[in-house]
Amino acid sequence: MDWVSFGTGVMSTIFLFAMWPDNEEAGEAEEVMDQEEDVEINDFSVRHVTLSCQTCRKLKRHKEVSPNLYQCVKCKRHVDLRVS
């Protein structure tokens, strides 16, 4: 056997063991994912995004009034990103 082939095999094995998740960690991750799916967020007033305001003609902060409906903080213009 060639040393290059042996080294490649060893490195591949180490890589596979490093990528293989432990059973304990995988179980905890699944539990956290299940808990997060049950959470429902209804408070959209705190969420701020940076969008291009057509009235101000600059990138301005917008706050989310309702799901995918944003309001410019400066000029109070509404930007509707909802599906029509």
Summary of the structure (lengths in Angstrom):
residues: 84
radius of gyration: 24.7
end to end distance: 64.8
largest distance: 73.1
contacts: 165
relative contact order: 0.10
helix: 39%
strand: 26%
